[in-house]
């Protein structure tokens, strides 16, 4: 296993897709193939995840640099989900000459809740960090369950998630811990303010990890952002609302 693993589907305008924490690009392969009916889709495994090699220093700068080197085109759109949305936003901020447009799916420029920002409670992430040291497998199972919690089709969605995730070995613990630290400590709100590329935020109204207020908070930072709130969707709308997402992406460009 060397470098960054990628899977490419379709032809046309390139769209890079970045998965979430503890996942790999296989998690949304069917969704990627739907999008690939109209464009070239480039799915990347984040460093240390899936079939990609790890990094000596697991931080946003190193991740972004490794991904840019692995993308075979100069200009592209990028769609990031969850942790992948954090990375995608950082990519757009660091290299606006390469990122043509940005899609943030179930993501947040500041993942943790504070007095001035809606987010996940800090103790939720702290719990994952602590539990990883004791039982990685149990931590990942808990995380999968949290993503579909409260949805009527939660059992079916959880089964789809488990099948996809188990296609690859679990990420190394340093990659998992590094990803959680990025989610816990990153504050990219200034990056949102400075965005000039077309940006679309897509989130579920029943997401237990990204509060529904987040979308409007992002629009407050940058009024040019387009917001799509998906009814009865949780943290994995690419499984439950795939066609709706495809339509949003197609209409955005």
Kinemage of the C-alpha trace (Angstrom):
@kinemage 1
@onewidth
@group {chain A} dominant
@subgroup {mainchain}
@vectorlist {calphas} color= white
{ca unk a 1} P 0.000 0.000 0.000
{ca unk a 2} L 1.642 3.234 -1.137
{ca unk a 3} L 0.441 6.778 -1.648
{ca unk a 4} L -3.208 7.760 -1.953
{ca unk a 5} L -5.687 5.210 -3.280
{ca unk a 6} L -8.143 6.513 -5.857
{ca unk a 7} L -11.060 5.171 -7.857
{ca unk a 8} L -12.201 7.020 -10.981
{ca unk a 9} L -15.585 6.734 -12.673
{ca unk a 10} L -17.149 8.395 -15.711
{ca unk a 11} L -16.058 11.249 -17.936
{ca unk a 12} L -16.557 14.978 -18.012
{ca unk a 13} L -15.950 17.732 -15.486
{ca unk a 14} L -13.945 16.259 -12.584
{ca unk a 15} L -15.454 15.949 -9.116
{ca unk a 16} L -13.199 14.798 -6.262
{ca unk a 17} L -14.969 13.012 -3.392
{ca unk a 18} L -13.608 12.737 0.154
{ca unk a 19} L -15.128 10.353 2.715
{ca unk a 20} L -15.467 10.754 6.473
{ca unk a 21} L -13.612 9.650 9.593
{ca unk a 22} L -12.793 5.933 9.890
{ca unk a 23} L -14.281 5.245 6.427
{ca unk a 24} L -12.927 4.763 2.910
{ca unk a 25} L -14.095 5.632 -0.596
{ca unk a 26} L -15.971 2.342 -0.975
{ca unk a 27} L -18.553 3.699 1.448
{ca unk a 28} L -20.171 5.701 -1.325
{ca unk a 29} L -19.220 3.778 -4.439
{ca unk a 30} L -22.810 3.435 -5.674
{ca unk a 31} L -23.473 7.127 -5.088
{ca unk a 32} L -20.264 7.970 -6.968
{ca unk a 33} L -21.396 5.860 -9.903
{ca unk a 34} L -24.693 7.747 -9.978
{ca unk a 35} L -22.829 11.043 -10.143
{ca unk a 36} L -20.511 9.608 -12.805
{ca unk a 37} L -23.361 9.443 -15.309
{ca unk a 38} L -22.731 13.115 -15.945
{ca unk a 39} L -19.116 13.770 -14.964
{ca unk a 40} L -15.774 12.270 -13.986
{ca unk a 41} L -15.767 11.269 -10.319
{ca unk a 42} L -12.462 10.810 -8.493
{ca unk a 43} L -12.838 9.071 -5.115
{ca unk a 44} L -9.847 9.263 -2.780
{ca unk a 45} L -9.089 7.364 0.410
{ca unk a 46} L -7.879 9.812 3.037
{ca unk a 47} L -4.338 9.133 4.299
{ca unk a 48} L -4.253 6.200 6.683
{ca unk a 49} L -7.752 5.105 5.655
{ca unk a 50} L -8.849 2.327 3.333
{ca unk a 51} L -6.034 1.560 0.913
{ca unk a 52} L -4.071 4.797 1.366
{ca unk a 53} L -0.750 5.005 3.161
{ca unk a 54} L -0.502 6.914 6.412
{ca unk a 55} L 1.310 10.141 7.239
{ca unk a 56} L 4.117 10.922 9.654
{ca unk a 57} L 2.233 14.000 10.866
{ca unk a 58} L -1.551 13.686 10.720
{ca unk a 59} L -2.733 17.263 10.332
{ca unk a 60} L -4.806 19.202 7.805
{ca unk a 61} L -1.821 20.674 6.008
{ca unk a 62} L -0.206 17.267 5.428
{ca unk a 63} L -3.499 15.657 4.409
{ca unk a 64} L -4.325 18.418 1.946
{ca unk a 65} L -0.863 18.284 0.402
{ca unk a 66} L -1.020 14.494 -0.043
{ca unk a 67} L -4.442 14.679 -1.682
{ca unk a 68} L -3.518 17.485 -4.055
{ca unk a 69} L -0.549 15.404 -5.240
{ca unk a 70} L -2.864 12.433 -5.927
{ca unk a 71} L -5.472 14.294 -7.990
{ca unk a 72} L -4.726 13.740 -11.698
{ca unk a 73} L -6.317 16.984 -12.941
{ca unk a 74} L -5.447 20.594 -12.271
{ca unk a 75} L -8.955 22.052 -11.787
{ca unk a 76} L -11.795 20.203 -10.137
{ca unk a 77} L -14.807 20.458 -7.859
{ca unk a 78} L -14.621 18.740 -4.488
{ca unk a 79} L -17.344 17.094 -2.407
{ca unk a 80} L -16.435 16.257 1.170
{ca unk a 81} L -18.509 14.363 3.701
{ca unk a 82} L -18.091 14.790 7.482
{ca unk a 83} L -14.313 14.850 8.158
{ca unk a 84} L -13.934 14.920 4.374
{ca unk a 85} L -15.882 18.196 4.351
{ca unk a 86} L -13.347 19.707 6.754
{ca unk a 87} L -10.534 18.589 4.450
{ca unk a 88} L -12.387 19.826 1.342
{ca unk a 89} L -12.907 23.250 2.898
{ca unk a 90} L -9.227 23.436 3.780
{ca unk a 91} L -8.298 22.481 0.209
{ca unk a 92} L -10.483 25.234 -1.220
{ca unk a 93} L -8.947 27.774 1.145
{ca unk a 94} L -5.351 26.713 0.482
{ca unk a 95} L -5.526 26.366 -3.305
{ca unk a 96} L -8.422 28.392 -4.728
{ca unk a 97} L -6.791 28.210 -8.153
{ca unk a 98} L -7.395 24.444 -8.243
{ca unk a 99} L -10.779 24.090 -6.520
{ca unk a 100} L -13.506 25.179 -8.923
{ca unk a 101} L -16.476 24.620 -6.612
{ca unk a 102} L -17.116 23.119 -3.193
{ca unk a 103} L -19.796 20.800 -1.790
{ca unk a 104} L -19.944 20.268 1.965
{ca unk a 105} L -22.044 17.237 2.906
{ca unk a 106} L -22.880 16.701 6.585
{ca unk a 107} L -19.887 18.836 7.468
{ca unk a 108} L -19.036 21.756 9.686
{ca unk a 109} L -16.217 24.366 9.620
{ca unk a 110} L -16.116 24.049 13.407
{ca unk a 111} L -17.215 20.608 14.534
{ca unk a 112} L -17.360 21.266 18.270
{ca unk a 113} L -20.093 23.295 19.925
{ca unk a 114} L -19.124 26.551 21.638
{ca unk a 115} L -21.081 29.501 22.960
{ca unk a 116} L -21.018 31.168 19.534
{ca unk a 117} L -21.310 28.122 17.265
{ca unk a 118} L -23.651 25.127 16.906
{ca unk a 119} L -21.834 21.818 16.866
{ca unk a 120} L -21.466 18.484 18.551
{ca unk a 121} L -20.984 18.495 22.321
{ca unk a 122} L -17.242 18.329 23.172
{ca unk a 123} L -17.768 15.311 25.419
{ca unk a 124} L -18.997 13.269 22.436
{ca unk a 125} L -15.648 13.605 20.657
{ca unk a 126} L -13.734 13.267 23.924
{ca unk a 127} L -15.575 9.991 24.493
{ca unk a 128} L -14.449 8.670 21.117
{ca unk a 129} L -10.850 9.722 21.811
{ca unk a 130} L -10.836 7.958 25.191
{ca unk a 131} L -12.616 4.857 23.955
{ca unk a 132} L -10.231 4.423 21.008
{ca unk a 133} L -7.422 3.681 23.440
{ca unk a 134} L -9.440 0.868 25.000
{ca unk a 135} L -11.387 -0.717 22.144
{ca unk a 136} L -11.070 0.494 18.551
{ca unk a 137} L -13.647 -1.940 17.191
{ca unk a 138} L -16.303 -0.938 19.717
{ca unk a 139} L -15.606 2.752 19.074
{ca unk a 140} L -16.153 2.326 15.334
{ca unk a 141} L -19.349 0.350 15.888
{ca unk a 142} L -20.664 3.089 18.151
{ca unk a 143} L -19.788 5.728 15.551
{ca unk a 144} L -21.643 3.865 12.796
{ca unk a 145} L -24.735 3.569 14.975
{ca unk a 146} L -24.655 7.265 15.820
{ca unk a 147} L -24.766 8.196 12.133
{ca unk a 148} L -28.189 6.604 11.603
{ca unk a 149} L -29.638 7.139 15.069
{ca unk a 150} L -33.296 8.136 15.109
{ca unk a 151} L -34.020 7.366 11.452
{ca unk a 152} L -36.926 5.039 10.575
{ca unk a 153} L -34.683 3.050 8.219
{ca unk a 154} L -31.768 2.997 10.679
{ca unk a 155} L -31.358 -0.783 10.709
{ca unk a 156} L -31.093 -1.034 6.928
{ca unk a 157} L -28.735 1.943 6.682
{ca unk a 158} L -26.535 0.587 9.466
{ca unk a 159} L -26.232 -2.724 7.643
{ca unk a 160} L -25.193 -0.897 4.442
{ca unk a 161} L -22.588 1.071 6.381
{ca unk a 162} L -21.160 -2.017 8.051
{ca unk a 163} L -20.883 -3.955 4.799
{ca unk a 164} L -19.098 -1.080 3.069
{ca unk a 165} L -16.760 -0.275 5.944
{ca unk a 166} L -15.674 -3.900 6.394
{ca unk a 167} L -14.452 -4.049 2.798
{ca unk a 168} L -11.143 -2.694 4.156
{ca unk a 169} L -9.258 -3.099 7.408
{ca unk a 170} L -9.906 -0.445 10.043
{ca unk a 171} L -7.605 2.574 9.820
{ca unk a 172} L -4.499 2.635 11.966
{ca unk a 173} L -5.046 4.082 15.424
{ca unk a 174} L -2.812 7.112 14.753
{ca unk a 175} L -4.955 8.034 11.739
{ca unk a 176} L -8.138 7.628 13.791
{ca unk a 177} L -6.762 9.700 16.666
{ca unk a 178} L -5.411 12.291 14.238
{ca unk a 179} L -8.766 12.596 12.499
{ca unk a 180} L -10.560 13.110 15.803
{ca unk a 181} L -8.068 15.794 16.797
{ca unk a 182} L -8.729 17.600 13.510
{ca unk a 183} L -12.467 17.493 14.164
{ca unk a 184} L -11.987 18.601 17.757
{ca unk a 185} L -9.561 21.471 17.156
{ca unk a 186} L -10.183 22.839 13.652
{ca unk a 187} L -11.949 26.163 13.234
{ca unk a 188} L -12.287 27.000 9.543
{ca unk a 189} L -14.909 29.702 9.874
{ca unk a 190} L -12.502 32.319 8.503
{ca unk a 191} L -11.965 30.050 5.496
{ca unk a 192} L -15.716 30.050 4.858
{ca unk a 193} L -15.761 33.852 5.000
{ca unk a 194} L -12.966 34.021 2.429
{ca unk a 195} L -14.409 31.522 -0.053
{ca unk a 196} L -14.904 32.825 -3.576
{ca unk a 197} L -15.748 29.570 -5.347
{ca unk a 198} L -19.394 28.441 -5.583
{ca unk a 199} L -20.137 26.596 -2.344
{ca unk a 200} L -23.059 24.316 -1.550
{ca unk a 201} L -23.903 22.986 1.905
{ca unk a 202} L -26.044 19.840 2.111
{ca unk a 203} L -27.182 18.469 5.452
{ca unk a 204} L -29.887 16.292 6.964
{ca unk a 205} L -32.424 17.746 9.336
{ca unk a 206} L -32.072 14.689 11.603
{ca unk a 207} L -28.268 14.555 11.687
{ca unk a 208} L -27.120 13.708 15.235
{ca unk a 209} L -23.562 14.925 14.551
{ca unk a 210} L -24.199 18.144 12.596
{ca unk a 211} L -26.930 20.245 14.254
{ca unk a 212} L -29.544 21.596 11.880
{ca unk a 213} L -28.608 25.162 12.864
{ca unk a 214} L -25.155 24.737 11.329
{ca unk a 215} L -26.276 25.340 7.747
{ca unk a 216} L -27.755 28.736 8.487
{ca unk a 217} L -24.707 29.600 10.595
{ca unk a 218} L -22.478 28.898 7.582
{ca unk a 219} L -24.666 31.118 5.408
{ca unk a 220} L -24.284 33.874 7.979
{ca unk a 221} L -20.514 33.649 7.520
{ca unk a 222} L -20.812 33.793 3.717
{ca unk a 223} L -24.103 34.811 2.133
{ca unk a 224} L -23.061 33.358 -1.231
{ca unk a 225} L -23.252 29.810 0.164
{ca unk a 226} L -26.214 27.771 -1.069
{ca unk a 227} L -27.914 25.671 1.602
{ca unk a 228} L -29.949 22.495 1.063
{ca unk a 229} L -31.634 20.993 4.105
{ca unk a 230} L -32.630 17.387 3.434
{ca unk a 231} L -35.871 16.310 5.098
{ca unk a 232} L -35.713 13.099 7.165
{ca unk a 233} L -32.002 12.634 6.464
{ca unk a 234} L -29.305 11.828 9.002
{ca unk a 235} L -25.514 11.857 8.684
{ca unk a 236} L -25.396 9.557 5.634
{ca unk a 237} L -27.761 11.122 3.053
{ca unk a 238} L -25.735 9.630 0.194
{ca unk a 239} L -27.310 6.319 1.249
{ca unk a 240} L -30.819 7.534 2.057
{ca unk a 241} L -31.202 10.525 -0.316
{ca unk a 242} L -28.808 9.714 -3.157
{ca unk a 243} L -30.950 10.938 -6.048
{ca unk a 244} L -31.768 14.201 -4.299
{ca unk a 245} L -28.078 14.833 -3.731
{ca unk a 246} L -27.275 14.000 -7.360
{ca unk a 247} L -29.865 16.535 -8.475
{ca unk a 248} L -28.396 19.214 -6.199
{ca unk a 249} L -24.867 18.627 -7.509
{ca unk a 250} L -26.071 18.648 -11.116
{ca unk a 251} L -28.000 21.887 -10.628
{ca unk a 252} L -25.107 23.632 -8.881
{ca unk a 253} L -22.888 23.731 -11.951
